[in-house]
Amino acid sequence: MPLLGPAVMLLSFDVAPEAIAEHNQRHTQEHLPERLSIPGFVRGTRWVALSGPPGYFVMYQVAQLATLTSAAYLRGAAEVRAAMSRMDFALTERELGA
């Protein structure tokens, strides 16, 4: 799969077993569409591990690295942190790169 943008945000994380169904539903139905509606986001993909932690890997491709510090992104990020705090969510790693 070729990259659609010159910059990416990579996330790896785990979700508590009792929160997996809620997380998967929210990520698919709400979070991913919200992220892709932010100007500069061009693609978001999520993978689930077949075994071992971390359980999830997400890659967001963006038009430029500055997208990840834009006002629109930062507003959305604050909302996501609030939603994730209600689930047992453990961010393992977050990387930005261009």
N, C-alpha and C positions, 0 to 999 in steps of 0.2 A: 504494500500500500504506500504510494508516494505521499510525501507531506504536501499539504495544500497551502501552508504558510511557512514563513522563514523562522518562526519562533514557536516554542511549545512550553506547556506547563505539564509536568509529570507528577502524579500522585500515587502513592501506594499506601494502603490502609487496611485495617480490620474493622469488622462490625461484630458486636456481641451476637451470639447465636439467636437469642430471643428477639433481636432487632433486625435480622436479615430481611425478612419479608417486607417490613415497613421501609427499610432502606432501599431495597430493590425497586419497590413500587414508586417511591418518591423520586429516586434518581432517574428512572425511566420516564415517568409521567410529568414531573415538574422540573427537577434540577437541570437535566440536560437541555430541555427546550429553553429554559430561562437563560442558561449560559449562552446558548447559540443565538439568542436574541440580542446579546450585547454586541454593539458594533466592534468589529475586528476579530470576533471568534468565527473561525471557518469550519472547524470539525471537532467533535468530541467523541471519543470511543472509550468503552469500559470493557475490561477483561476480568474474569473471575478465575481464581486459581483452582486447579484440579486437586491440589493437595498443598498443605503447609501454608504458613503465614508468609507474607501478608495475603489476605484473601482477595484483595481487589487491586487493580492497576487501572488508572485513568490517564488518558492523554488528551489534552486540549491543544489544538493547533490554532495559532493566532496570526493575524496579518503582520503584526510587529510586536516586539517585546513591550512597548509602551502600552499596549492594550491591557496588560496585566497590572497596570498602575493607574488606569483611567478612572474617572469618577464613577462611570457606569459599572465597571467591574468591582470597584471597592464597595459600592452600595450593595451589590449582589452578594459579595463575599461576607459582609456582615450578617445578612439574612441567612446565609448558609450556615455560618458558625452557630447562630441561634438555633436553627433546626437540628443541626448535628449534636448540639449539646443535650438535646432531649433523648437522643439515642446513645447507646454505648458505642461510641465511634472513636477509634484511635488512629490518628494520622501517623503513619510510620515515616513517610518521607515526602517532601514537596520540593521539586526542582524546577527552575526556570532556565531557559536557554534559547539562544538564537544562533 
